Amino acid sequence: MHLLYDENGNPIPHGAHDEHHHHDHGHHHEDGTQECGHVCGTCGSEEKCKDENLALLTYMLQHNEHHAAELDEMADKLEKAGMADAAKQIREGVSDFQKGNIRLSLALTIVKEHLKEAK
């Protein structure tokens, strides 16, 4: 099991990869939807929504970075096992993944700046 941390430094447990499941990290509405496309204020407060979005984006970026590192390790193991062609494909996928992480990181920086300005 590995731990990730939210914006406030609180640990976010994440299951071991042999039991790896992706869970919906949003909140549920009475009609059963999980989409967060609601008008802020219906779940408590606009501030709470902003905090939730910041925590979730932080978590998702850390989560993706962790998976990129795991995939890099897998590529190393496959290469050592004589499967250089598979390792190459994984490394190219990790490169693409990291480009997405750069965009997520930029989005996180923008969100943080907006929240600072709002205070």
Residue pairs with C-beta under 8 A, 6 or more apart in sequence:
1 13
1 14
1 15
1 16
2 14
2 16
2 66
3 11
3 12
3 13
3 14
4 11
4 12
4 14
4 59
4 62
4 63
4 66
5 11
5 12
5 58
5 62
6 12
6 55
6 58
6 59
7 51
7 54
7 55
7 58
8 55
12 59
14 63
15 21
17 70
24 34
25 56
25 59
25 60
26 34
26 35
26 36
26 56
27 34
27 36
27 43
27 52
28 34
29 35
29 38
36 49
36 52
36 53
40 46
40 49
40 50
43 49
50 115
50 118
53 111
54 108
54 111
54 112
54 115
57 104
57 107
57 108
57 111
58 108
60 104
61 101
61 104
61 105
61 108
64 97
64 100
64 101
64 104
65 101
67 97
68 94
68 97
68 98
68 101
71 90
71 93
71 94
71 97
72 90
72 91
72 94
74 90
75 86
75 87
75 88
75 90
75 91
75 94
76 87
78 84
78 86
78 87
78 90
79 87
